[in-house]
Amino acid sequence: MTHLDGNVLAGALADIFSVDLTPASARCTGCGAVAQLAEAMVYTNAPGIVARCATCDHVLATVVDAGDRLWLSLTGLSGIELRRA
């Protein structure tokens, strides 16, 4: 299965957050690796977007656009670090 990089998350997450989260560092709950969300492996050939850890393939986040609702799960992340400008 072919994946894209985590920059694909920028558009979907922009609908929720007022800042671009793709340069943010996040910790995987599966293996503990810390990396920018932009480095995640993102799959778009599902009912939504699935972001997986580039180190261990653990699901980091899912985003499903259901028209009038947006479903977001970040359960694969134990923390997100945002840098202030």
PDB file with one MODEL, atoms N, CA, C and O in Angstrom:
MODEL        1
ATOM      1  N   MET A   1       0.834  -1.166   0.000  1.00  0.00           N
ATOM      2  CA  MET A   1       0.000   0.000   0.000  1.00  0.00           C
ATOM      3  C   MET A   1       0.890   1.243   0.000  1.00  0.00           C
ATOM      4  O   MET A   1       1.826   1.330   0.794  1.00  0.00           O
ATOM      5  N   THR A   2       0.613   2.183  -0.862  1.00  0.00           N
ATOM      6  CA  THR A   2       1.407   3.405  -0.979  1.00  0.00           C
ATOM      7  C   THR A   2       0.934   4.447   0.019  1.00  0.00           C
ATOM      8  O   THR A   2      -0.264   4.615   0.247  1.00  0.00           O
ATOM      9  N   HIS A   3       1.897   5.141   0.608  1.00  0.00           N
ATOM     10  CA  HIS A   3       1.554   6.197   1.563  1.00  0.00           C
ATOM     11  C   HIS A   3       2.151   7.528   1.116  1.00  0.00           C
ATOM     12  O   HIS A   3       3.079   7.580   0.308  1.00  0.00           O
ATOM     13  N   LEU A   4       1.590   8.599   1.668  1.00  0.00           N
ATOM     14  CA  LEU A   4       2.101   9.951   1.457  1.00  0.00           C
ATOM     15  C   LEU A   4       2.774  10.394   2.744  1.00  0.00           C
ATOM     16  O   LEU A   4       2.724   9.670   3.739  1.00  0.00           O
ATOM     17  N   ASP A   5       3.405  11.569   2.752  1.00  0.00           N
ATOM     18  CA  ASP A   5       4.004  12.027   4.004  1.00  0.00           C
ATOM     19  C   ASP A   5       2.989  12.841   4.809  1.00  0.00           C
ATOM     20  O   ASP A   5       1.904  13.163   4.325  1.00  0.00           O
ATOM     21  N   GLY A   6       3.363  13.160   6.032  1.00  0.00           N
ATOM     22  CA  GLY A   6       2.454  13.817   6.965  1.00  0.00           C
ATOM     23  C   GLY A   6       2.009  15.208   6.577  1.00  0.00           C
ATOM     24  O   GLY A   6       1.096  15.750   7.200  1.00  0.00           O
ATOM     25  N   ASN A   7       2.623  15.807   5.563  1.00  0.00           N
ATOM     26  CA  ASN A   7       2.171  17.122   5.109  1.00  0.00           C
ATOM     27  C   ASN A   7       0.745  17.085   4.581  1.00  0.00           C
ATOM     28  O   ASN A   7       0.083  18.121   4.502  1.00  0.00           O
ATOM     29  N   VAL A   8       0.264  15.888   4.216  1.00  0.00           N
ATOM     30  CA  VAL A   8      -1.111  15.716   3.758  1.00  0.00           C
ATOM     31  C   VAL A   8      -2.097  16.089   4.866  1.00  0.00           C
ATOM     32  O   VAL A   8      -3.228  16.485   4.583  1.00  0.00           O
ATOM     33  N   LEU A   9      -1.677  15.966   6.116  1.00  0.00           N
ATOM     34  CA  LEU A   9      -2.545  16.294   7.255  1.00  0.00           C
ATOM     35  C   LEU A   9      -2.828  17.789   7.377  1.00  0.00           C
ATOM     36  O   LEU A   9      -3.799  18.168   8.032  1.00  0.00           O
ATOM     37  N   ALA A  10      -2.020  18.641   6.773  1.00  0.00           N
ATOM     38  CA  ALA A  10      -2.145  20.095   6.946  1.00  0.00           C
ATOM     39  C   ALA A  10      -3.544  20.599   6.637  1.00  0.00           C
ATOM     40  O   ALA A  10      -4.111  21.355   7.425  1.00  0.00           O
ATOM     41  N   GLY A  11      -4.105  20.202   5.524  1.00  0.00           N
ATOM     42  CA  GLY A  11      -5.433  20.685   5.146  1.00  0.00           C
ATOM     43  C   GLY A  11      -6.518  20.213   6.096  1.00  0.00           C
ATOM     44  O   GLY A  11      -7.360  21.004   6.521  1.00  0.00           O
ATOM     45  N   ALA A  12      -6.506  18.936   6.431  1.00  0.00           N
ATOM     46  CA  ALA A  12      -7.532  18.387   7.320  1.00  0.00           C
ATOM     47  C   ALA A  12      -7.440  18.987   8.715  1.00  0.00           C
ATOM     48  O   ALA A  12      -8.464  19.294   9.324  1.00  0.00           O
ATOM     49  N   LEU A  13      -6.225  19.156   9.229  1.00  0.00           N
ATOM     50  CA  LEU A  13      -6.067  19.705  10.575  1.00  0.00           C
ATOM     51  C   LEU A  13      -6.298  21.215  10.610  1.00  0.00           C
ATOM     52  O   LEU A  13      -6.624  21.763  11.663  1.00  0.00           O
ATOM     53  N   ALA A  14      -6.132  21.892   9.474  1.00  0.00           N
ATOM     54  CA  ALA A  14      -6.388  23.330   9.414  1.00  0.00           C
ATOM     55  C   ALA A  14      -7.860  23.634   9.650  1.00  0.00           C
ATOM     56  O   ALA A  14      -8.204  24.729  10.094  1.00  0.00           O
ATOM     57  N   ASP A  15      -8.735  22.668   9.356  1.00  0.00           N
ATOM     58  CA  ASP A  15     -10.158  22.840   9.615  1.00  0.00           C
ATOM     59  C   ASP A  15     -10.456  22.851  11.111  1.00  0.00           C
ATOM     60  O   ASP A  15     -11.509  23.334  11.529  1.00  0.00           O
ATOM     61  N   ILE A  16      -9.545  22.326  11.911  1.00  0.00           N
ATOM     62  CA  ILE A  16      -9.760  22.203  13.355  1.00  0.00           C
ATOM     63  C   ILE A  16      -8.905  23.191  14.139  1.00  0.00           C
ATOM     64  O   ILE A  16      -9.401  23.860  15.045  1.00  0.00           O
ATOM     65  N   PHE A  17      -7.632  23.285  13.797  1.00  0.00           N
ATOM     66  CA  PHE A  17      -6.680  24.093  14.548  1.00  0.00           C
ATOM     67  C   PHE A  17      -6.302  25.341  13.746  1.00  0.00           C
ATOM     68  O   PHE A  17      -6.320  25.325  12.516  1.00  0.00           O
ATOM     69  N   SER A  18      -5.965  26.408  14.445  1.00  0.00           N
ATOM     70  CA  SER A  18      -5.632  27.659  13.763  1.00  0.00           C
ATOM     71  C   SER A  18      -4.165  27.734  13.350  1.00  0.00           C
ATOM     72  O   SER A  18      -3.748  28.708  12.723  1.00  0.00           O
ATOM     73  N   VAL A  19      -3.378  26.712  13.696  1.00  0.00           N
ATOM     74  CA  VAL A  19      -1.966  26.671  13.308  1.00  0.00           C
ATOM     75  C   VAL A  19      -1.691  25.396  12.529  1.00  0.00           C
ATOM     76  O   VAL A  19      -2.408  24.405  12.660  1.00  0.00           O
ATOM     77  N   ASP A  20      -0.645  25.435  11.720  1.00  0.00           N
ATOM     78  CA  ASP A  20      -0.217  24.254  10.977  1.00  0.00           C
ATOM     79  C   ASP A  20       0.473  23.295  11.948  1.00  0.00           C
ATOM     80  O   ASP A  20       1.503  23.643  12.526  1.00  0.00           O
ATOM     81  N   LEU A  21      -0.073  22.107  12.132  1.00  0.00           N
ATOM     82  CA  LEU A  21       0.505  21.140  13.066  1.00  0.00           C
ATOM     83  C   LEU A  21       1.560  20.242  12.437  1.00  0.00           C
ATOM     84  O   LEU A  21       2.232  19.506  13.160  1.00  0.00           O
ATOM     85  N   THR A  22       1.732  20.274  11.122  1.00  0.00           N
ATOM     86  CA  THR A  22       2.680  19.343  10.506  1.00  0.00           C
ATOM     87  C   THR A  22       4.127  19.539  10.960  1.00  0.00           C
ATOM     88  O   THR A  22       4.859  18.550  11.000  1.00  0.00           O
ATOM     89  N   PRO A  23       4.601  20.768  11.310  1.00  0.00           N
ATOM     90  CA  PRO A  23       5.963  20.869  11.834  1.00  0.00           C
ATOM     91  C   PRO A  23       6.065  20.544  13.331  1.00  0.00           C
ATOM     92  O   PRO A  23       7.166  20.503  13.878  1.00  0.00           O
ATOM     93  N   ALA A  24       4.937  20.315  13.987  1.00  0.00           N
ATOM     94  CA  ALA A  24       4.941  20.000  15.419  1.00  0.00           C
ATOM     95  C   ALA A  24       5.546  18.626  15.664  1.00  0.00           C
ATOM     96  O   ALA A  24       5.354  17.708  14.867  1.00  0.00           O
ATOM     97  N   SER A  25       6.273  18.483  16.758  1.00  0.00           N
ATOM     98  CA  SER A  25       6.817  17.184  17.145  1.00  0.00           C
ATOM     99  C   SER A  25       5.780  16.443  17.975  1.00  0.00           C
ATOM    100  O   SER A  25       5.078  17.044  18.787  1.00  0.00           O
ATOM    101  N   ALA A  26       5.689  15.140  17.768  1.00  0.00           N
ATOM    102  CA  ALA A  26       4.718  14.330  18.487  1.00  0.00           C
ATOM    103  C   ALA A  26       5.352  13.008  18.895  1.00  0.00           C
ATOM    104  O   ALA A  26       6.243  12.502  18.212  1.00  0.00           O
ATOM    105  N   ARG A  27       4.890  12.453  20.012  1.00  0.00           N
ATOM    106  CA  ARG A  27       5.425  11.183  20.519  1.00  0.00           C
ATOM    107  C   ARG A  27       4.433  10.065  20.222  1.00  0.00           C
ATOM    108  O   ARG A  27       3.247  10.178  20.531  1.00  0.00           O
ATOM    109  N   CYS A  28       4.924   8.993  19.624  1.00  0.00           N
ATOM    110  CA  CYS A  28       4.124   7.808  19.307  1.00  0.00           C
ATOM    111  C   CYS A  28       3.875   6.995  20.577  1.00  0.00           C
ATOM    112  O   CYS A  28       4.809   6.714  21.328  1.00  0.00           O
ATOM    113  N   THR A  29       2.622   6.620  20.817  1.00  0.00           N
ATOM    114  CA  THR A  29       2.319   5.787  21.983  1.00  0.00           C
ATOM    115  C   THR A  29       2.744   4.337  21.762  1.00  0.00           C
ATOM    116  O   THR A  29       2.824   3.565  22.717  1.00  0.00           O
ATOM    117  N   GLY A  30       3.015   3.965  20.527  1.00  0.00           N
ATOM    118  CA  GLY A  30       3.429   2.594  20.234  1.00  0.00           C
ATOM    119  C   GLY A  30       4.887   2.321  20.560  1.00  0.00           C
ATOM    120  O   GLY A  30       5.203   1.330  21.218  1.00  0.00           O
ATOM    121  N   CYS A  31       5.783   3.197  20.102  1.00  0.00           N
ATOM    122  CA  CYS A  31       7.216   2.942  20.277  1.00  0.00           C
ATOM    123  C   CYS A  31       7.947   4.059  21.019  1.00  0.00           C
ATOM    124  O   CYS A  31       9.110   3.896  21.390  1.00  0.00           O
ATOM    125  N   GLY A  32       7.274   5.198  21.239  1.00  0.00           N
ATOM    126  CA  GLY A  32       7.904   6.310  21.946  1.00  0.00           C
ATOM    127  C   GLY A  32       8.732   7.230  21.071  1.00  0.00           C
ATOM    128  O   GLY A  32       9.316   8.193  21.569  1.00  0.00           O
ATOM    129  N   ALA A  33       8.794   6.953  19.779  1.00  0.00           N
ATOM    130  CA  ALA A  33       9.571   7.811  18.874  1.00  0.00           C
ATOM    131  C   ALA A  33       8.963   9.207  18.832  1.00  0.00           C
ATOM    132  O   ALA A  33       7.743   9.367  18.869  1.00  0.00           O
ATOM    133  N   VAL A  34       9.826  10.212  18.753  1.00  0.00           N
ATOM    134  CA  VAL A  34       9.381  11.599  18.631  1.00  0.00           C
ATOM    135  C   VAL A  34       9.809  12.097  17.258  1.00  0.00           C
ATOM    136  O   VAL A  34      10.983  12.017  16.897  1.00  0.00           O
ATOM    137  N   ALA A  35       8.850  12.610  16.495  1.00  0.00           N
ATOM    138  CA  ALA A  35       9.135  13.105  15.149  1.00  0.00           C
ATOM    139  C   ALA A  35       8.089  14.144  14.772  1.00  0.00           C
ATOM    140  O   ALA A  35       7.026  14.225  15.388  1.00  0.00           O
ATOM    141  N   GLN A  36       8.400  14.927  13.764  1.00  0.00           N
ATOM    142  CA  GLN A  36       7.427  15.886  13.260  1.00  0.00           C
ATOM    143  C   GLN A  36       6.268  15.129  12.624  1.00  0.00           C
ATOM    144  O   GLN A  36       6.467  14.070  12.029  1.00  0.00           O
ATOM    145  N   LEU A  37       5.064  15.667  12.747  1.00  0.00           N
ATOM    146  CA  LEU A  37       3.906  15.037  12.115  1.00  0.00           C
ATOM    147  C   LEU A  37       4.094  14.933  10.601  1.00  0.00           C
ATOM    148  O   LEU A  37       3.554  14.028   9.965  1.00  0.00           O
ATOM    149  N   ALA A  38       4.856  15.857  10.032  1.00  0.00           N
ATOM    150  CA  ALA A  38       5.125  15.822   8.593  1.00  0.00           C
ATOM    151  C   ALA A  38       5.875  14.561   8.168  1.00  0.00           C
ATOM    152  O   ALA A  38       5.852  14.200   6.991  1.00  0.00           O
ATOM    153  N   GLU A  39       6.538  13.891   9.103  1.00  0.00           N
ATOM    154  CA  GLU A  39       7.289  12.677   8.793  1.00  0.00           C
ATOM    155  C   GLU A  39       6.443  11.416   8.869  1.00  0.00           C
ATOM    156  O   GLU A  39       6.918  10.332   8.528  1.00  0.00           O
ATOM    157  N   ALA A  40       5.192  11.542   9.313  1.00  0.00           N
ATOM    158  CA  ALA A  40       4.312  10.375   9.422  1.00  0.00           C
ATOM    159  C   ALA A  40       4.005   9.811   8.037  1.00  0.00           C
ATOM    160  O   ALA A  40       4.086  10.523   7.037  1.00  0.00           O
ATOM    161  N   MET A  41       3.655   8.540   7.988  1.00  0.00           N
ATOM    162  CA  MET A  41       3.199   7.905   6.751  1.00  0.00           C
ATOM    163  C   MET A  41       1.681   8.047   6.744  1.00  0.00           C
ATOM    164  O   MET A  41       1.002   7.559   7.647  1.00  0.00           O
ATOM    165  N   VAL A  42       1.156   8.712   5.726  1.00  0.00           N
ATOM    166  CA  VAL A  42      -0.273   9.013   5.681  1.00  0.00           C
ATOM    167  C   VAL A  42      -0.931   8.269   4.525  1.00  0.00           C
ATOM    168  O   VAL A  42      -0.464   8.303   3.387  1.00  0.00           O
ATOM    169  N   TYR A  43      -2.020   7.602   4.852  1.00  0.00           N
ATOM    170  CA  TYR A  43      -2.786   6.832   3.874  1.00  0.00           C
ATOM    171  C   TYR A  43      -4.137   7.508   3.670  1.00  0.00           C
ATOM    172  O   TYR A  43      -4.845   7.812   4.631  1.00  0.00           O
ATOM    173  N   THR A  44      -4.481   7.737   2.414  1.00  0.00           N
ATOM    174  CA  THR A  44      -5.725   8.438   2.097  1.00  0.00           C
ATOM    175  C   THR A  44      -6.743   7.547   1.399  1.00  0.00           C
ATOM    176  O   THR A  44      -7.820   8.020   1.034  1.00  0.00           O
ATOM    177  N   ASN A  45      -6.433   6.285   1.207  1.00  0.00           N
ATOM    178  CA  ASN A  45      -7.338   5.380   0.494  1.00  0.00           C
ATOM    179  C   ASN A  45      -8.248   4.616   1.457  1.00  0.00           C
ATOM    180  O   ASN A  45      -8.521   3.433   1.256  1.00  0.00           O
ATOM    181  N   ALA A  46      -8.713   5.297   2.498  1.00  0.00           N
ATOM    182  CA  ALA A  46      -9.648   4.737   3.474  1.00  0.00           C
ATOM    183  C   ALA A  46     -10.828   5.703   3.548  1.00  0.00           C
ATOM    184  O   ALA A  46     -10.842   6.709   2.838  1.00  0.00           O
ATOM    185  N   PRO A  47     -11.807   5.419   4.385  1.00  0.00           N
ATOM    186  CA  PRO A  47     -12.906   6.373   4.529  1.00  0.00           C
ATOM    187  C   PRO A  47     -12.446   7.739   5.040  1.00  0.00           C
ATOM    188  O   PRO A  47     -13.196   8.712   4.973  1.00  0.00           O
ATOM    189  N   GLY A  48     -11.227   7.813   5.546  1.00  0.00           N
ATOM    190  CA  GLY A  48     -10.654   9.064   6.012  1.00  0.00           C
ATOM    191  C   GLY A  48      -9.161   9.044   5.797  1.00  0.00           C
ATOM    192  O   GLY A  48      -8.656   8.306   4.951  1.00  0.00           O
ATOM    193  N   ILE A  49      -8.452   9.856   6.562  1.00  0.00           N
ATOM    194  CA  ILE A  49      -6.994   9.928   6.500  1.00  0.00           C
ATOM    195  C   ILE A  49      -6.438   9.197   7.714  1.00  0.00           C
ATOM    196  O   ILE A  49      -6.890   9.421   8.837  1.00  0.00           O
ATOM    197  N   VAL A  50      -5.464   8.330   7.495  1.00  0.00           N
ATOM    198  CA  VAL A  50      -4.831   7.586   8.583  1.00  0.00           C
ATOM    199  C   VAL A  50      -3.339   7.918   8.577  1.00  0.00           C
ATOM    200  O   VAL A  50      -2.658   7.712   7.573  1.00  0.00           O
ATOM    201  N   ALA A  51      -2.833   8.435   9.703  1.00  0.00           N
ATOM    202  CA  ALA A  51      -1.410   8.753   9.843  1.00  0.00           C
ATOM    203  C   ALA A  51      -0.764   7.680  10.719  1.00  0.00           C
ATOM    204  O   ALA A  51      -1.254   7.383  11.809  1.00  0.00           O
ATOM    205  N   ARG A  52       0.337   7.100  10.236  1.00  0.00           N
ATOM    206  CA  ARG A  52       1.040   6.045  10.963  1.00  0.00           C
ATOM    207  C   ARG A  52       2.472   6.473  11.269  1.00  0.00           C
ATOM    208  O   ARG A  52       3.076   7.239  10.519  1.00  0.00           O
ATOM    209  N   CYS A  53       3.000   5.972  12.368  1.00  0.00           N
ATOM    210  CA  CYS A  53       4.365   6.246  12.783  1.00  0.00           C
ATOM    211  C   CYS A  53       5.336   5.708  11.730  1.00  0.00           C
ATOM    212  O   CYS A  53       5.213   4.563  11.296  1.00  0.00           O
ATOM    213  N   ALA A  54       6.289   6.528  11.326  1.00  0.00           N
ATOM    214  CA  ALA A  54       7.290   6.106  10.345  1.00  0.00           C
ATOM    215  C   ALA A  54       8.267   5.096  10.931  1.00  0.00           C
ATOM    216  O   ALA A  54       8.958   4.403  10.183  1.00  0.00           O
ATOM    217  N   THR A  55       8.336   5.000  12.261  1.00  0.00           N
ATOM    218  CA  THR A  55       9.255   4.075  12.913  1.00  0.00           C
ATOM    219  C   THR A  55       8.638   2.697  13.124  1.00  0.00           C
ATOM    220  O   THR A  55       9.269   1.683  12.827  1.00  0.00           O
ATOM    221  N   CYS A  56       7.384   2.653  13.645  1.00  0.00           N
ATOM    222  CA  CYS A  56       6.800   1.357  14.015  1.00  0.00           C
ATOM    223  C   CYS A  56       5.467   1.042  13.331  1.00  0.00           C
ATOM    224  O   CYS A  56       4.916  -0.038  13.545  1.00  0.00           O
ATOM    225  N   ASP A  57       4.937   1.955  12.518  1.00  0.00           N
ATOM    226  CA  ASP A  57       3.689   1.759  11.776  1.00  0.00           C
ATOM    227  C   ASP A  57       2.429   1.842  12.655  1.00  0.00           C
ATOM    228  O   ASP A  57       1.334   1.522  12.192  1.00  0.00           O
ATOM    229  N   HIS A  58       2.575   2.263  13.904  1.00  0.00           N
ATOM    230  CA  HIS A  58       1.431   2.418  14.820  1.00  0.00           C
ATOM    231  C   HIS A  58       0.543   3.568  14.321  1.00  0.00           C
ATOM    232  O   HIS A  58       1.053   4.572  13.824  1.00  0.00           O
ATOM    233  N   VAL A  59      -0.784   3.424  14.451  1.00  0.00           N
ATOM    234  CA  VAL A  59      -1.693   4.504  14.048  1.00  0.00           C
ATOM    235  C   VAL A  59      -1.542   5.677  15.008  1.00  0.00           C
ATOM    236  O   VAL A  59      -1.751   5.532  16.213  1.00  0.00           O
ATOM    237  N   LEU A  60      -1.179   6.840  14.469  1.00  0.00           N
ATOM    238  CA  LEU A  60      -1.016   8.052  15.266  1.00  0.00           C
ATOM    239  C   LEU A  60      -2.307   8.849  15.321  1.00  0.00           C
ATOM    240  O   LEU A  60      -2.724   9.301  16.387  1.00  0.00           O
ATOM    241  N   ALA A  61      -2.935   9.018  14.168  1.00  0.00           N
ATOM    242  CA  ALA A  61      -4.112   9.875  14.081  1.00  0.00           C
ATOM    243  C   ALA A  61      -5.000   9.437  12.930  1.00  0.00           C
ATOM    244  O   ALA A  61      -4.534   8.869  11.942  1.00  0.00           O
ATOM    245  N   THR A  62      -6.290   9.714  13.078  1.00  0.00           N
ATOM    246  CA  THR A  62      -7.242   9.513  11.987  1.00  0.00           C
ATOM    247  C   THR A  62      -8.117  10.755  11.882  1.00  0.00           C
ATOM    248  O   THR A  62      -8.474  11.369  12.888  1.00  0.00           O
ATOM    249  N   VAL A  63      -8.452  11.108  10.657  1.00  0.00           N
ATOM    250  CA  VAL A  63      -9.342  12.235  10.393  1.00  0.00           C
ATOM    251  C   VAL A  63     -10.374  11.760   9.379  1.00  0.00           C
ATOM    252  O   VAL A  63     -10.022  11.309   8.289  1.00  0.00           O
ATOM    253  N   VAL A  64     -11.645  11.862   9.741  1.00  0.00           N
ATOM    254  CA  VAL A  64     -12.725  11.470   8.835  1.00  0.00           C
ATOM    255  C   VAL A  64     -13.648  12.670   8.649  1.00  0.00           C
ATOM    256  O   VAL A  64     -14.214  13.187   9.613  1.00  0.00           O
ATOM    257  N   ASP A  65     -13.792  13.104   7.403  1.00  0.00           N
ATOM    258  CA  ASP A  65     -14.684  14.208   7.060  1.00  0.00           C
ATOM    259  C   ASP A  65     -16.029  13.613   6.672  1.00  0.00           C
ATOM    260  O   ASP A  65     -16.143  12.938   5.648  1.00  0.00           O
ATOM    261  N   ALA A  66     -17.053  13.863   7.494  1.00  0.00           N
ATOM    262  CA  ALA A  66     -18.386  13.326   7.253  1.00  0.00           C
ATOM    263  C   ALA A  66     -19.341  14.430   6.798  1.00  0.00           C
ATOM    264  O   ALA A  66     -20.536  14.380   7.091  1.00  0.00           O
ATOM    265  N   GLY A  67     -18.823  15.409   6.096  1.00  0.00           N
ATOM    266  CA  GLY A  67     -19.664  16.496   5.594  1.00  0.00           C
ATOM    267  C   GLY A  67     -19.937  17.540   6.656  1.00  0.00           C
ATOM    268  O   GLY A  67     -19.192  18.513   6.779  1.00  0.00           O
ATOM    269  N   ASP A  68     -21.005  17.349   7.431  1.00  0.00           N
ATOM    270  CA  ASP A  68     -21.354  18.327   8.461  1.00  0.00           C
ATOM    271  C   ASP A  68     -20.625  18.079   9.775  1.00  0.00           C
ATOM    272  O   ASP A  68     -20.788  18.839  10.730  1.00  0.00           O
ATOM    273  N   ARG A  69     -19.816  17.010   9.828  1.00  0.00           N
ATOM    274  CA  ARG A  69     -19.039  16.685  11.036  1.00  0.00           C
ATOM    275  C   ARG A  69     -17.654  16.224  10.629  1.00  0.00           C
ATOM    276  O   ARG A  69     -17.445  15.708   9.531  1.00  0.00           O
ATOM    277  N   LEU A  70     -16.714  16.423  11.541  1.00  0.00           N
ATOM    278  CA  LEU A  70     -15.352  15.958  11.324  1.00  0.00           C
ATOM    279  C   LEU A  70     -14.963  15.122  12.541  1.00  0.00           C
ATOM    280  O   LEU A  70     -15.098  15.574  13.678  1.00  0.00           O
ATOM    281  N   TRP A  71     -14.490  13.925  12.305  1.00  0.00           N
ATOM    282  CA  TRP A  71     -14.067  13.028  13.386  1.00  0.00           C
ATOM    283  C   TRP A  71     -12.545  13.025  13.435  1.00  0.00           C
ATOM    284  O   TRP A  71     -11.885  12.792  12.423  1.00  0.00           O
ATOM    285  N   LEU A  72     -11.994  13.285  14.615  1.00  0.00           N
ATOM    286  CA  LEU A  72     -10.547  13.347  14.797  1.00  0.00           C
ATOM    287  C   LEU A  72     -10.153  12.453  15.958  1.00  0.00           C
ATOM    288  O   LEU A  72     -10.733  12.540  17.040  1.00  0.00           O
ATOM    289  N   SER A  73      -9.171  11.596  15.737  1.00  0.00           N
ATOM    290  CA  SER A  73      -8.608  10.777  16.814  1.00  0.00           C
ATOM    291  C   SER A  73      -7.097  10.974  16.817  1.00  0.00           C
ATOM    292  O   SER A  73      -6.432  10.800  15.796  1.00  0.00           O
ATOM    293  N   LEU A  74      -6.569  11.340  17.980  1.00  0.00           N
ATOM    294  CA  LEU A  74      -5.118  11.499  18.163  1.00  0.00           C
ATOM    295  C   LEU A  74      -4.632  10.523  19.230  1.00  0.00           C
ATOM    296  O   LEU A  74      -3.626  10.784  19.891  1.00  0.00           O
ATOM    297  N   THR A  75      -5.327   9.409  19.407  1.00  0.00           N
ATOM    298  CA  THR A  75      -5.022   8.476  20.490  1.00  0.00           C
ATOM    299  C   THR A  75      -3.661   7.810  20.346  1.00  0.00           C
ATOM    300  O   THR A  75      -3.148   7.263  21.322  1.00  0.00           O
ATOM    301  N   GLY A  76      -3.067   7.839  19.172  1.00  0.00           N
ATOM    302  CA  GLY A  76      -1.747   7.255  18.970  1.00  0.00           C
ATOM    303  C   GLY A  76      -0.615   8.192  19.345  1.00  0.00           C
ATOM    304  O   GLY A  76       0.559   7.852  19.197  1.00  0.00           O
ATOM    305  N   LEU A  77      -0.974   9.385  19.837  1.00  0.00           N
ATOM    306  CA  LEU A  77       0.023  10.377  20.229  1.00  0.00           C
ATOM    307  C   LEU A  77      -0.067  10.614  21.727  1.00  0.00           C
ATOM    308  O   LEU A  77      -1.155  10.831  22.260  1.00  0.00           O
ATOM    309  N   SER A  78       1.071  10.572  22.407  1.00  0.00           N
ATOM    310  CA  SER A  78       1.064  10.846  23.846  1.00  0.00           C
ATOM    311  C   SER A  78       1.352  12.314  24.131  1.00  0.00           C
ATOM    312  O   SER A  78       1.237  12.757  25.274  1.00  0.00           O
ATOM    313  N   GLY A  79       1.722  13.067  23.109  1.00  0.00           N
ATOM    314  CA  GLY A  79       1.966  14.487  23.281  1.00  0.00           C
ATOM    315  C   GLY A  79       2.332  15.136  21.966  1.00  0.00           C
ATOM    316  O   GLY A  79       2.876  14.493  21.069  1.00  0.00           O
ATOM    317  N   ILE A  80       2.026  16.426  21.860  1.00  0.00           N
ATOM    318  CA  ILE A  80       2.370  17.218  20.681  1.00  0.00           C
ATOM    319  C   ILE A  80       3.068  18.484  21.170  1.00  0.00           C
ATOM    320  O   ILE A  80       2.554  19.190  22.037  1.00  0.00           O
ATOM    321  N   GLU A  81       4.241  18.764  20.609  1.00  0.00           N
ATOM    322  CA  GLU A  81       4.998  19.965  20.971  1.00  0.00           C
ATOM    323  C   GLU A  81       4.871  20.994  19.852  1.00  0.00           C
ATOM    324  O   GLU A  81       5.265  20.744  18.713  1.00  0.00           O
ATOM    325  N   LEU A  82       4.313  22.155  20.195  1.00  0.00           N
ATOM    326  CA  LEU A  82       4.172  23.252  19.245  1.00  0.00           C
ATOM    327  C   LEU A  82       5.166  24.343  19.596  1.00  0.00           C
ATOM    328  O   LEU A  82       5.253  24.749  20.755  1.00  0.00           O
ATOM    329  N   ARG A  83       5.905  24.818  18.632  1.00  0.00           N
ATOM    330  CA  ARG A  83       6.865  25.899  18.867  1.00  0.00           C
ATOM    331  C   ARG A  83       6.188  27.231  18.606  1.00  0.00           C
ATOM    332  O   ARG A  83       5.478  27.389  17.614  1.00  0.00           O
ATOM    333  N   ARG A  84       6.404  28.175  19.482  1.00  0.00           N
ATOM    334  CA  ARG A  84       5.873  29.515  19.301  1.00  0.00           C
ATOM    335  C   ARG A  84       6.805  30.317  18.408  1.00  0.00           C
ATOM    336  O   ARG A  84       8.026  30.160  18.442  1.00  0.00           O
ATOM    337  N   ALA A  85       6.195  31.174  17.613  1.00  0.00           N
ATOM    338  CA  ALA A  85       6.994  31.997  16.696  1.00  0.00           C
ATOM    339  C   ALA A  85       7.724  33.094  17.413  1.00  0.00           C
ATOM    340  O   ALA A  85       8.439  33.873  16.784  1.00  0.00           O
TER     341      ALA A  85
ENDMDL
END
